[in-house]
Amino acid sequence: MREPRPERSVPGRHGPRERESVNELRSKAIGCLAGAAIGDALGSATEGWSHEQILTRYGGPVNGIVPPYLDAGRGSTRYQKGDGRITDDTLMTLTLVEVYRQLRRHLDAYDMAETLVPLLMTTVRWLPDMEKEDTLLQRLFLAEKWLVTKLHYAHTDPREAGVGNMVNCGAAMYMAPVGIANAGDPERAYAEAIDIAGAHQSSYGREAAGVFAAAVAAAMAPGSTANDVAGAAVSSAHDGTRAAIESVCAAAAPIESWRTAAPRLRDAIAPYDSVGPHFREPGLDARRPSRIHAIEELPIAIGFLLIAHGDHENAVLGAVNYGRDADSIGTMAGALAGAIGGRGTVRADWRELVARESRIDLEAPGLAMAEVAEEIFAADEAKHRSRAEAFRRIREGAHAGQLGPA
């Protein structure tokens, strides 16, 4: 893997350094969540298309936010695409932020049942790509509605509720807050996300959630690079997920630009992706539990992150022009790149447009997660000190000499 290039300064895009008093934790948290939202909004416009279809429709690669158009979507629902509209990826991410904001501690699968599901069912909010106010439950795809079906109506044990769901990226796509909550600790982020995701997904869908959270935690570390993030992902991953990430990283290594990357990265992920060549027409064996398969979105996002050397704009544009599940790939690539570089490396004009058109605040969620992360770290430190003292007393206690033969 190559060393990252120096950060670029593009006049008129990033603007002046904002809020100089914002420390690195807050900058990286804002960059992560705002970067994810932008990747989601841009990728939504090309979701479901092949790379070749994107080039044909736009007369070449997409280089930013495209004009709005209506997409028939699935069934009778029509979605507003383009124009900076976020999708369920970002809405679910913001809902998980709200769970952390309310509970202010590490989360587990039970918190998904007791706090996240009620938020999905009762909180009315603006749904940008449906252009109406409603509960988030009404926007979710069936694989995400599963949370409500299993946890609220079926009263399934939250630790096992994900079993039986179609295996997809649905749990992974909103796990960035877990990485922020465990900033700098990929192992703890992986474990927490695996627990949370058990309420939603199983098999390689659950694994991807853990690996993505670990990658975000690595990206949150000071001086992190794309190589560091990819290394943390490989170290955390198991089975087909690990093999898929390694395959895509190897394919990405010699590629100089996202503009030529899509066919080569697709070839690298194809042996591990169960969906097949036609994204909207998966085969009968697609999305079933497996130890040899992987979701497509996370390895591809890491591949574009490496090709872009951690640069947010180029990582996201790679995802957008890849097509297929472009909004989720863009969400993951945008979160990782935004966490590496912080808020100042995410284009200001994109942040402003997405915030305006989607009617969301792209600053407050990052600030909230940074505050919660500090509280979690302080609680972890206190717990570690308490255990260290208890272990010291156990090891050095008066009864130690009684061990062995009488």
C-alpha positions as CSV (number, residue, x, y, z in Angstrom):
1,M,0.0,0.0,0.0
2,R,1.2,3.5,-0.9
3,E,1.8,6.3,1.6
4,P,-0.9,9.0,1.6
5,R,-0.4,12.1,-0.5
6,P,-0.3,15.4,1.4
7,E,-3.7,17.0,1.9
8,R,-4.8,19.1,-0.9
9,S,-6.1,22.7,-0.5
10,V,-8.7,23.6,-3.0
11,P,-9.7,27.3,-2.9
12,G,-13.4,27.9,-2.7
13,R,-14.2,24.4,-1.7
14,H,-13.0,23.8,1.8
15,G,-13.2,27.5,2.8
16,P,-11.2,28.9,5.8
17,R,-10.4,26.7,8.8
18,E,-13.7,26.8,10.7
19,R,-14.1,27.1,14.4
20,E,-10.4,27.0,15.3
21,S,-11.3,26.1,18.9
22,V,-12.7,22.8,17.8
23,N,-10.3,20.1,18.9
24,E,-9.2,17.1,16.8
25,L,-11.8,14.7,18.4
26,R,-14.6,17.0,17.5
27,S,-13.2,17.8,14.0
28,K,-12.8,14.1,13.2
29,A,-16.3,13.3,14.6
30,I,-17.9,16.0,12.5
31,G,-15.8,15.0,9.5
32,C,-16.9,11.4,9.9
33,L,-20.6,11.9,10.1
34,A,-20.8,14.9,7.7
35,G,-18.5,13.0,5.3
36,A,-20.8,9.9,5.5
37,A,-23.9,12.0,4.8
38,I,-22.3,13.6,1.7
39,G,-21.3,10.2,0.4
40,D,-24.8,9.0,0.9
41,A,-26.4,12.0,-0.8
42,L,-24.1,11.8,-3.8
43,G,-24.2,8.1,-4.1
44,S,-28.0,8.0,-4.0
45,A,-28.2,9.5,-7.5
46,T,-26.4,6.5,-9.0
47,E,-27.6,3.7,-6.8
48,G,-28.6,0.6,-8.6
49,W,-26.9,1.5,-11.9
50,S,-23.8,-0.1,-13.4
51,H,-20.6,1.9,-13.9
52,E,-21.3,1.8,-17.7
53,Q,-24.9,3.1,-17.2
54,I,-23.6,6.1,-15.2
55,L,-21.1,7.0,-17.9
56,T,-23.8,6.8,-20.6
57,R,-26.4,8.8,-18.6
58,Y,-24.1,11.7,-17.7
59,G,-21.8,11.6,-20.7
60,G,-18.8,10.7,-18.5
61,P,-18.2,10.3,-14.7
62,V,-20.2,12.2,-12.1
63,N,-18.1,14.9,-10.6
64,G,-20.4,16.2,-7.9
65,I,-24.1,16.7,-6.9
66,V,-26.3,16.0,-9.8
67,P,-29.7,17.7,-10.7
68,P,-32.8,16.1,-9.1
69,Y,-34.9,13.4,-10.8
70,L,-37.6,11.0,-9.7
71,D,-36.9,7.3,-9.4
72,A,-39.7,4.8,-9.3
73,G,-37.8,2.9,-6.7
74,R,-39.4,-0.4,-5.4
75,G,-43.1,-0.9,-5.8
76,S,-45.2,2.3,-5.9
77,T,-42.8,4.4,-3.9
78,R,-41.1,7.3,-5.8
79,Y,-37.8,8.6,-4.5
80,Q,-36.2,12.1,-5.1
81,K,-32.7,11.4,-6.3
82,G,-29.8,13.9,-6.7
83,D,-29.8,17.5,-5.5
84,G,-28.1,16.5,-2.2
85,R,-30.8,14.3,-0.7
86,I,-29.7,11.8,1.9
87,T,-31.2,8.3,2.3
88,D,-31.9,5.8,5.0
89,D,-28.2,5.3,5.5
90,T,-27.8,8.7,7.0
91,L,-31.1,8.7,8.8
92,M,-30.2,5.4,10.5
93,T,-26.8,6.8,11.4
94,L,-28.4,9.9,13.0
95,T,-30.8,7.6,14.9
96,L,-27.9,5.6,16.4
97,V,-26.3,9.0,17.3
98,E,-29.5,9.8,19.2
99,V,-29.3,6.5,21.1
100,Y,-25.7,7.3,22.2
101,R,-26.8,10.8,23.1
102,Q,-29.6,9.5,25.3
103,L,-27.7,6.7,27.0
104,R,-24.2,8.1,27.0
105,R,-22.3,4.8,27.4
106,H,-21.3,1.7,25.4
107,L,-24.3,0.1,23.7
108,D,-25.4,-3.5,23.4
109,A,-28.1,-5.4,21.5
110,Y,-30.7,-4.7,24.2
111,D,-30.4,-1.0,23.6
112,M,-31.4,-1.6,20.0
113,A,-34.7,-3.1,21.2
114,E,-35.3,-0.7,24.0
115,T,-34.1,2.7,22.6
116,L,-33.5,2.5,18.8
117,V,-36.6,0.7,17.8
118,P,-39.0,3.1,19.6
119,L,-37.2,6.0,17.8
120,L,-37.8,4.3,14.5
121,M,-41.5,3.8,15.3
122,T,-42.4,7.1,16.9
123,T,-40.1,9.9,16.0
124,V,-41.5,12.0,13.1
125,R,-38.9,13.7,11.0
126,W,-38.3,15.0,7.4
127,L,-37.6,12.2,5.0
128,P,-35.7,14.0,2.2
129,D,-35.9,11.6,-0.6
130,M,-39.6,11.0,0.0
131,E,-40.3,14.7,0.5
132,K,-42.6,14.2,3.5
133,E,-42.6,14.1,7.3
134,D,-43.1,10.6,8.7
135,T,-41.4,8.1,11.0
136,L,-38.2,6.6,9.8
137,L,-39.8,3.2,9.8
138,Q,-41.8,4.3,6.7
139,R,-38.6,5.0,4.8
140,L,-36.7,1.8,5.6
141,F,-36.1,-1.1,3.3
142,L,-37.6,-4.5,4.5
143,A,-34.2,-5.7,5.8
144,E,-34.2,-2.7,8.1
145,K,-37.8,-2.9,9.0
146,W,-36.8,-6.4,10.3
147,L,-35.6,-4.6,13.5
148,V,-39.1,-3.6,14.4
149,T,-40.7,-6.9,13.3
150,K,-38.3,-9.0,15.4
151,L,-37.7,-6.8,18.4
152,H,-41.0,-5.1,18.9
153,Y,-43.6,-7.5,17.5
154,A,-41.9,-10.9,17.8
155,H,-40.1,-10.1,21.1
156,T,-37.0,-11.9,19.9
157,D,-33.9,-12.0,22.1
158,P,-32.1,-9.0,20.8
159,R,-28.8,-10.8,20.7
160,E,-30.2,-13.3,18.1
161,A,-32.8,-11.2,16.3
162,G,-30.7,-10.7,13.2
163,V,-30.8,-14.5,12.4
164,G,-33.1,-15.1,9.5
165,N,-32.8,-11.6,7.9
166,M,-31.5,-11.3,4.4
167,V,-27.7,-10.8,4.7
168,N,-26.9,-7.3,3.4
169,C,-25.1,-4.1,4.4
170,G,-28.1,-2.8,6.4
171,A,-26.4,-3.0,9.8
172,A,-23.0,-1.9,8.6
173,M,-24.2,1.3,6.9
174,Y,-25.0,3.1,10.1
175,M,-22.2,1.9,12.4
176,A,-19.9,4.9,12.1
177,P,-21.0,6.3,15.5
178,V,-19.7,3.1,17.2
179,G,-16.2,3.9,15.8
180,I,-16.4,7.4,17.1
181,A,-17.5,6.2,20.5
182,N,-14.5,4.0,20.6
183,A,-12.1,6.4,18.9
184,G,-8.6,4.9,18.6
185,D,-9.6,1.4,19.8
186,P,-10.6,-0.7,16.8
187,E,-10.9,-3.9,18.8
188,R,-13.4,-2.4,21.2
189,A,-15.3,-0.8,18.4
190,Y,-15.5,-4.2,16.6
191,A,-16.8,-5.9,19.7
192,E,-19.5,-3.3,20.4
193,A,-20.7,-3.2,16.8
194,I,-20.9,-7.0,16.6
195,D,-23.1,-7.0,19.7
196,I,-25.3,-4.2,18.4
197,A,-25.6,-5.6,14.9
198,G,-26.7,-9.0,16.3
199,A,-30.1,-7.4,16.7
200,H,-30.3,-6.7,12.9
201,Q,-28.0,-9.0,11.0
202,S,-26.1,-12.3,11.0
203,S,-23.2,-13.9,9.2
204,Y,-21.1,-11.6,7.0
205,G,-23.6,-8.7,7.3
206,R,-23.0,-8.6,11.0
207,E,-19.3,-9.1,10.5
208,A,-19.2,-6.1,8.1
209,A,-20.8,-3.9,10.8
210,G,-18.0,-4.8,13.2
211,V,-15.2,-4.3,10.7
212,F,-16.6,-0.9,9.6
213,A,-16.8,0.3,13.2
214,A,-13.2,-0.9,13.7
215,A,-12.1,1.0,10.6
216,V,-13.8,4.2,11.8
217,A,-12.1,3.9,15.2
218,A,-8.7,3.5,13.4
219,A,-9.5,6.5,11.2
220,M,-10.3,8.6,14.3
221,A,-6.7,8.2,15.7
222,P,-4.3,11.1,15.3
223,G,-2.4,11.1,12.1
224,S,-4.3,8.1,10.7
225,T,-3.9,7.2,7.0
226,A,-5.8,5.2,4.5
227,N,-3.3,2.4,5.0
228,D,-3.9,2.4,8.7
229,V,-7.6,2.1,8.2
230,A,-7.3,-0.7,5.7
231,G,-4.9,-2.5,8.0
232,A,-7.3,-2.2,11.0
233,A,-10.1,-3.6,8.8
234,V,-8.1,-6.6,7.7
235,S,-6.9,-7.3,11.3
236,S,-10.5,-7.2,12.6
237,A,-12.1,-9.2,9.8
238,H,-12.7,-12.9,9.5
239,D,-13.6,-15.4,6.8
240,G,-14.9,-14.1,3.5
241,T,-15.0,-10.5,4.7
242,R,-11.2,-10.5,5.4
243,A,-10.5,-12.3,2.1
244,A,-12.7,-9.8,0.2
245,I,-11.0,-6.7,1.8
246,E,-7.6,-8.2,1.0
247,S,-8.5,-8.9,-2.6
248,V,-9.9,-5.4,-3.2
249,C,-6.9,-3.7,-1.4
250,A,-4.5,-5.7,-3.7
251,A,-6.5,-4.6,-6.7
252,A,-6.5,-0.9,-5.6
253,A,-2.8,-0.7,-4.9
254,P,-1.6,0.0,-8.5
255,I,-4.6,2.2,-9.5
256,E,-3.8,5.9,-9.7
257,S,-7.4,7.3,-10.1
258,W,-10.9,6.4,-9.2
259,R,-11.9,7.2,-12.8
260,T,-10.4,3.9,-14.0
261,A,-11.0,1.8,-10.9
262,A,-14.6,0.6,-11.0
263,P,-14.2,-2.4,-13.4
264,R,-11.0,-3.6,-11.6
265,L,-12.5,-3.3,-8.1
266,R,-15.7,-5.1,-9.3
267,D,-13.6,-8.0,-10.6
268,A,-11.8,-8.2,-7.2
269,I,-15.0,-8.3,-5.2
270,A,-17.0,-10.5,-7.5
271,P,-15.9,-13.9,-6.1
272,Y,-17.1,-12.9,-2.6
273,D,-20.3,-11.0,-3.5
274,S,-23.4,-13.2,-3.5
275,V,-25.6,-10.7,-5.3
276,G,-24.1,-11.3,-8.7
277,P,-23.6,-9.1,-11.8
278,H,-27.0,-7.5,-11.9
279,F,-27.5,-5.6,-8.6
280,R,-31.3,-5.2,-9.0
281,E,-31.8,-8.8,-10.0
282,P,-30.0,-11.0,-7.4
283,G,-30.1,-14.8,-7.8
284,L,-31.9,-17.2,-5.5
285,D,-28.8,-17.9,-3.5
286,A,-28.0,-14.2,-2.9
287,R,-27.8,-12.7,0.6
288,R,-27.8,-16.0,2.4
289,P,-25.5,-16.7,5.5
290,S,-22.0,-17.9,4.5
291,R,-18.4,-18.0,5.7
292,I,-17.0,-17.4,2.3
293,H,-18.9,-14.4,1.1
294,A,-18.8,-10.7,2.0
295,I,-21.0,-7.7,1.5
296,E,-19.8,-5.7,-1.5
297,E,-20.0,-2.2,0.0
298,L,-17.3,-2.2,2.7
299,P,-14.4,-3.7,0.8
300,I,-15.2,-1.4,-2.2
301,A,-15.3,1.7,0.1
302,I,-11.9,0.8,1.5
303,G,-10.6,0.2,-2.0
304,F,-11.6,3.7,-3.1
305,L,-10.2,5.2,0.2
306,L,-6.8,3.7,-0.7
307,I,-6.9,4.9,-4.3
308,A,-7.8,8.4,-3.0
309,H,-5.1,8.3,-0.3
310,G,-7.7,9.2,2.2
311,D,-9.0,12.3,0.4
312,H,-12.7,12.6,1.0
313,E,-13.7,14.1,-2.4
314,N,-12.0,11.5,-4.5
315,A,-13.0,8.6,-2.3
316,V,-16.7,9.6,-2.5
317,L,-16.6,10.2,-6.2
318,G,-15.1,6.8,-6.7
319,A,-18.0,5.3,-4.8
320,V,-20.6,7.4,-6.8
321,N,-19.2,6.3,-10.1
322,Y,-18.9,2.6,-9.1
323,G,-22.7,2.4,-9.0
324,R,-24.6,-0.6,-7.6
325,D,-25.1,0.2,-3.9
326,A,-23.4,3.5,-4.4
327,D,-25.1,5.3,-1.5
328,S,-23.9,2.8,1.0
329,I,-20.5,2.6,-0.5
330,G,-20.4,6.4,-0.5
331,T,-21.5,6.5,3.1
332,M,-18.7,4.2,4.3
333,A,-16.0,5.8,2.1
334,G,-17.1,9.2,3.2
335,A,-17.2,8.3,6.9
336,L,-13.7,6.9,6.8
337,A,-12.1,9.7,4.8
338,G,-13.9,12.4,6.9
339,A,-12.6,10.8,10.1
340,I,-9.1,10.7,8.7
341,G,-9.0,14.3,7.6
342,G,-11.5,16.0,9.9
343,R,-14.2,18.5,9.1
344,G,-11.9,20.9,7.1
345,T,-11.2,18.2,4.5
346,V,-14.9,17.8,3.6
347,R,-15.9,20.2,0.9
348,A,-17.8,23.2,2.5
349,D,-20.1,23.7,-0.5
350,W,-21.2,20.1,-0.4
351,R,-21.8,20.2,3.3
352,E,-23.9,23.4,2.9
353,L,-25.9,22.0,0.0
354,V,-26.6,18.6,1.6
355,A,-27.6,20.2,4.9
356,R,-29.9,22.6,3.2
357,E,-31.6,20.2,0.7
358,S,-31.9,17.4,3.3
359,R,-32.9,19.7,6.2
360,I,-30.3,18.3,8.5
361,D,-27.6,19.6,10.7
362,L,-24.2,18.2,9.7
363,E,-22.4,19.7,12.7
364,A,-24.5,18.8,15.8
365,P,-24.3,15.0,15.4
366,G,-20.5,15.0,15.3
367,L,-20.3,17.4,18.3
368,A,-22.7,15.2,20.2
369,M,-20.8,12.0,19.5
370,A,-17.5,13.6,20.4
371,E,-19.0,14.6,23.8
372,V,-20.3,11.1,24.4
373,A,-17.0,9.6,23.4
374,E,-15.2,11.7,26.0
375,E,-17.7,10.5,28.7
376,I,-17.3,6.9,27.6
377,F,-13.5,7.1,27.7
378,A,-13.6,8.7,31.2
379,A,-15.9,5.9,32.4
380,D,-13.6,3.3,30.8
381,E,-10.6,4.8,32.5
382,A,-12.3,4.7,35.9
383,K,-13.3,1.1,35.4
384,H,-9.8,0.1,34.3
385,R,-8.3,1.8,37.4
386,S,-10.8,-0.1,39.6
387,R,-10.0,-3.4,38.0
388,A,-6.3,-2.8,38.1
389,E,-6.5,-2.1,41.9
390,A,-8.7,-5.2,42.4
391,F,-6.3,-7.4,40.4
392,R,-3.3,-6.0,42.3
393,R,-4.9,-7.0,45.5
394,I,-5.8,-10.4,44.2
395,R,-2.3,-11.0,43.0
396,E,-0.5,-9.7,46.1
397,G,-3.1,-10.8,48.7
398,A,-2.3,-12.6,51.9
399,H,-3.8,-15.9,50.7
400,A,-1.4,-16.2,47.8
401,G,1.1,-18.2,49.9
402,Q,-1.5,-20.9,50.7
403,L,-1.5,-22.3,47.1
404,G,0.3,-25.6,46.5
405,P,0.8,-28.7,48.7
406,A,0.0,-28.4,52.4
